[in-house]
Amino acid sequence: LELLARQGFGFIIIFDADSATNINVGLAQYKLAKQLEKFKVPVYISSGWDISLGKGMDDYIQKNGIDQFKREVMGKIVDLSSWEK
């Protein structure tokens, strides 16, 4: 990831559905985001989704389709500063 960040790539961090309720998942997202932020690249984060729709993004897409994933998960990502609030 450092190589990509040094080249100026931005990042969208999407962990599992429980990222909003599992402190360990939320902390891992936060730590990764703060490391990427050091490279002065855009960092966006998903706050998760209802776990009944699928635990991971692969489960979500398989169960609900890519269009719903883009609309309901990708459509709700926020930048790091907004997520920290």
C-alpha positions, 0 to 999 in steps of 0.5 A: 500500500505504501508504494501505491500511496507514494505514487499518489493513489487514494484509498477507499477502506471497506472492511466487514459489515461489523466495522461500526459495531466491532471495536477491533474492526473499527480500530484496524480501519482507523490505524490503516487510514491514519497511516495512509493519511501520512502520504497526503492522499485521499482516504475514504471509509465505509461505516459498514452495513447491516450484517444480514446483507452479508458479512464481507463485501464479497458476501454482500455482492454475491447476495445482493448484486454489484449495483446495490453494493455500489448504491448502498455501500459505496454511495455512503463512504465518507472522507476520513475527517468526516468519519472521525467525527 
